[in-house]
């Protein structure tokens, strides 16, 4: 196990502190945070009745 004097210990503490700070800031924001707007679904049209052939690309 890593000792308390290793460089990992302060780095790990700093990462933990920043994660807690980020969670607090996000919970305080009134507007939700989204990475991107939802995409609209576009229906695909079927070929007219009577045509049995489908085109593939």
DSSP file (Angstrom, degrees, kcal/mol; ACC not computed):
  #  RESIDUE AA STRUCTURE BP1 BP2  ACC     N-H-->O    O-->H-N    N-H-->O    O-->H-N    TCO  KAPPA ALPHA  PHI   PSI    X-CA   Y-CA   Z-CA
    1    1 A X              0   0    0      0, 0.0     2,-0.3     0, 0.0     0, 0.0   0.000 360.0 360.0 360.0 151.8    0.0    0.0    0.0
    2    2 A X        -     0   0    0      1,-0.1     2,-0.0     2,-0.1     0, 0.0  -0.551 360.0-127.1 -78.3 136.9    1.2    3.5   -0.6
    3    3 A X    >   -     0   0    0     -2,-0.3     3,-1.2     1,-0.1     6,-0.3  -0.230  22.8-106.2 -77.9 170.1    2.5    5.4    2.4
    4    4 A X  T 3  S+     0   0    0      1,-0.3     6,-0.1     4,-0.1    -1,-0.1   0.677 117.2  57.7 -71.8 -16.3    1.3    8.8    3.5
    5    5 A X  T 3  S+     0   0    0      4,-0.1    -1,-0.3     3,-0.0     2,-0.1   0.453  82.4 107.9 -92.5   0.1    4.5   10.4    2.3
    6    6 A X  S X> S-     0   0    0     -3,-1.2     3,-0.9     1,-0.1     4,-0.7  -0.376  80.9-117.0 -77.0 157.0    4.1    9.3   -1.3
    7    7 A X  H 3> S+     0   0    0      1,-0.2     4,-1.3     2,-0.2     5,-0.1   0.713 110.2  69.5 -64.2 -19.3    3.3   11.8   -4.1
    8    8 A X  H 3> S+     0   0    0      1,-0.2     4,-2.9     2,-0.2     5,-0.2   0.876  88.7  63.1 -66.4 -36.9    0.0    9.8   -4.7
    9    9 A X  H <> S+     0   0    0     -3,-0.9     4,-2.1    -6,-0.3    -1,-0.2   0.933 106.5  38.9 -60.6 -53.4   -1.5   10.9   -1.4
   10   10 A X  H  X S+     0   0    0     -4,-0.7     4,-2.2     1,-0.2    -1,-0.2   0.878 117.0  52.4 -66.4 -34.0   -1.7   14.7   -2.0
   11   11 A X  H  X S+     0   0    0     -4,-1.3     4,-2.2     2,-0.2    -2,-0.2   0.922 110.3  47.5 -66.0 -42.3   -2.7   14.2   -5.6
   12   12 A X  H  X S+     0   0    0     -4,-2.9     4,-2.3     1,-0.2    -2,-0.2   0.895 111.5  50.7 -64.5 -40.6   -5.5   11.8   -4.6
   13   13 A X  H  X S+     0   0    0     -4,-2.1     4,-2.3    -5,-0.2    -1,-0.2   0.893 110.0  50.2 -64.2 -39.8   -6.7   14.3   -1.9
   14   14 A X  H  X S+     0   0    0     -4,-2.2     4,-2.3     2,-0.2    -2,-0.2   0.908 110.4  49.0 -65.9 -42.6   -6.7   17.1   -4.5
   15   15 A X  H  X S+     0   0    0     -4,-2.2     4,-2.2     2,-0.2    -2,-0.2   0.921 111.9  49.3 -63.1 -43.9   -8.8   15.1   -7.0
   16   16 A X  H  X S+     0   0    0     -4,-2.3     4,-2.2     1,-0.2    -2,-0.2   0.915 110.8  50.2 -61.7 -43.2  -11.2   14.2   -4.3
   17   17 A X  H  X S+     0   0    0     -4,-2.3     4,-2.2     1,-0.2    -1,-0.2   0.903 110.8  49.0 -62.1 -42.1  -11.6   17.8   -3.2
   18   18 A X  H  X S+     0   0    0     -4,-2.3     4,-2.4     2,-0.2    -1,-0.2   0.862 109.5  51.8 -68.3 -35.8  -12.2   18.9   -6.8
   19   19 A X  H  X S+     0   0    0     -4,-2.2     4,-2.3     2,-0.2    -2,-0.2   0.925 111.2  47.3 -65.0 -44.7  -14.8   16.3   -7.3
   20   20 A X  H  X S+     0   0    0     -4,-2.2     4,-2.0     1,-0.2    -2,-0.2   0.908 112.4  50.2 -63.2 -41.7  -16.7   17.3   -4.2
   21   21 A X  H  X S+     0   0    0     -4,-2.2     4,-2.4     1,-0.2    -2,-0.2   0.912 110.2  49.9 -63.1 -43.2  -16.4   21.0   -5.3
   22   22 A X  H  X S+     0   0    0     -4,-2.4     4,-2.4     1,-0.2    -2,-0.2   0.904 109.2  51.5 -63.3 -42.0  -17.8   20.2   -8.7
   23   23 A X  H  X S+     0   0    0     -4,-2.3     4,-2.0     1,-0.2    -1,-0.2   0.902 110.7  48.8 -61.6 -41.0  -20.7   18.3   -7.3
   24   24 A X  H  X S+     0   0    0     -4,-2.0     4,-1.4     2,-0.2    -2,-0.2   0.917 111.7  48.8 -64.8 -43.7  -21.6   21.2   -5.0
   25   25 A X  H  X S+     0   0    0     -4,-2.4     4,-1.1     1,-0.2    -2,-0.2   0.890 112.2  48.4 -65.2 -39.1  -21.4   23.7   -7.9
   26   26 A X  H  < S+     0   0    0     -4,-2.4    -1,-0.2     1,-0.2    -2,-0.2   0.860 110.0  51.4 -70.2 -34.7  -23.6   21.5  -10.1
   27   27 A X  H  < S+     0   0    0     -4,-2.0    -1,-0.2     1,-0.2    -2,-0.2   0.774 108.9  52.3 -73.5 -24.2  -26.2   21.0   -7.4
   28   28 A X  H  < S+     0   0    0     -4,-1.4    -1,-0.2    -5,-0.1    -2,-0.2   0.746  86.3  99.4 -81.4 -24.4  -26.4   24.8   -6.8
   29   29 A X     <  -     0   0    0     -4,-1.1     4,-0.1     1,-0.1    -3,-0.0  -0.409  62.7-152.9 -68.0 137.8  -27.0   25.7  -10.5
   30   30 A X  S    S+     0   0    0     -2,-0.1     2,-0.4     2,-0.1    -1,-0.1   0.817  76.4  64.8 -81.9 -32.1  -30.6   26.3  -11.2
   31   31 A X  S    S-     0   0    0      1,-0.1    -2,-0.0     0, 0.0     2,-0.0  -0.752  91.8-112.2 -94.7 139.1  -30.6   25.3  -14.9
   32   32 A X        -     0   0    0     -2,-0.4     2,-0.6     1,-0.1    -2,-0.1  -0.351  26.9-126.2 -67.5 149.5  -29.8   21.7  -15.8
   33   33 A X        -     0   0    0     -4,-0.1     2,-0.4    -7,-0.1    -1,-0.1  -0.865  29.9-178.1-100.9 122.0  -26.6   21.0  -17.5
   34   34 A X        -     0   0    0     -2,-0.6     3,-0.1     1,-0.1     0, 0.0  -0.925  26.9-147.8-119.6 145.4  -26.8   19.1  -20.8
   35   35 A X  S    S-     0   0    0     -2,-0.4     2,-0.3     1,-0.3    -1,-0.1   0.830  82.3  -6.9 -79.5 -31.6  -24.0   18.0  -23.0
   36   36 A X  S    S-     0   0    0      3,-0.0    -1,-0.3     0, 0.0     2,-0.1  -0.985  78.4 -95.0-157.8 158.1  -26.1   18.4  -26.2
   37   37 A X        -     0   0    0     -2,-0.3     2,-0.0    -3,-0.1    -2,-0.0  -0.495  53.4 -95.7 -75.3 149.2  -29.6   19.1  -27.4
   38   38 A X        -     0   0    0     -2,-0.1     2,-0.2     1,-0.1    -1,-0.1  -0.351  41.0-118.6 -65.5 144.6  -31.7   16.0  -28.1
   39   39 A X        -     0   0    0     -3,-0.1     2,-0.3     1,-0.1    -1,-0.1  -0.574  21.0-121.3 -84.9 146.2  -31.9   15.0  -31.7
   40   40 A X        -     0   0    0     -2,-0.2     2,-0.4     1,-0.0    -1,-0.1  -0.685  24.7-124.2 -85.6 139.1  -35.1   14.9  -33.6
   41   41 A X        -     0   0    0     -2,-0.3     2,-0.6     1,-0.0    -1,-0.0  -0.689  19.7-156.5 -83.7 132.4  -36.2   11.6  -35.0
   42   42 A X        -     0   0    0     -2,-0.4     2,-0.1     0, 0.0    -1,-0.0  -0.943  16.2-131.9-110.6 117.2  -36.8   11.7  -38.8
   43   43 A X        -     0   0    0     -2,-0.6     2,-0.5     1,-0.1     0, 0.0  -0.401  16.6-129.1 -69.3 143.7  -39.1    8.9  -40.0
   44   44 A X        -     0   0    0     -2,-0.1     2,-0.3     1,-0.0    -1,-0.1  -0.784  22.4-126.4 -92.2 133.4  -38.0    6.9  -43.0
   45   45 A X        -     0   0    0     -2,-0.5     2,-0.2     1,-0.0     3,-0.1  -0.602  16.5-134.3 -82.2 137.0  -40.5    6.7  -45.8
   46   46 A X        -     0   0    0     -2,-0.3     3,-0.1     1,-0.1    -1,-0.0  -0.542  34.1 -94.9 -81.7 153.9  -41.4    3.2  -47.1
   47   47 A X        -     0   0    0     -2,-0.2    -1,-0.1     1,-0.1     3,-0.1  -0.316  54.7 -84.3 -65.7 155.1  -41.6    2.7  -50.9
   48   48 A X    >   -     0   0    0      1,-0.1     3,-1.7     2,-0.1    -1,-0.1  -0.219  57.5 -87.5 -58.8 151.1  -45.0    3.1  -52.4
   49   49 A X  T 3  S+     0   0    0      1,-0.2    -1,-0.1    -3,-0.1     3,-0.1  -0.292 113.4  39.9 -60.2 142.7  -47.2    0.0  -52.3
   50   50 A X  T 3  S+     0   0    0      1,-0.2     2,-0.7    -3,-0.1    -1,-0.2   0.109  88.6 101.8 103.4 -20.6  -46.7   -2.3  -55.3
   51   51 A X    <   +     0   0    0     -3,-1.7    -1,-0.2     1,-0.1    -4,-0.1  -0.872  41.9 177.1 -98.6 118.1  -42.9   -1.9  -55.4
   52   52 A X        +     0   0    0     -2,-0.7     2,-0.4    -3,-0.1    -1,-0.1   0.541  51.3  96.3 -94.5  -7.9  -41.3   -4.9  -53.9
   53   53 A X        -     0   0    0      2,-0.0     2,-0.4     0, 0.0    -2,-0.0  -0.693  55.9-162.2 -90.7 132.7  -37.7   -3.8  -54.6
   54   54 A X        -     0   0    0     -2,-0.4     2,-0.4    -7,-0.0    -2,-0.0  -0.896  15.2-132.0-108.9 140.7  -35.7   -2.0  -52.0
   55   55 A X        -     0   0    0     -2,-0.4     2,-0.4     2,-0.0    -2,-0.0  -0.773  20.6-163.2 -91.2 135.7  -32.6    0.0  -52.7
   56   56 A X              0   0    0     -2,-0.4    -2,-0.0     1,-0.1     0, 0.0  -0.934 360.0 360.0-117.9 144.5  -29.6   -0.6  -50.6
   57   57 A X              0   0    0     -2,-0.4    -1,-0.1     0, 0.0    -2,-0.0   0.348 360.0 360.0-122.4 360.0  -26.6    1.6  -50.4
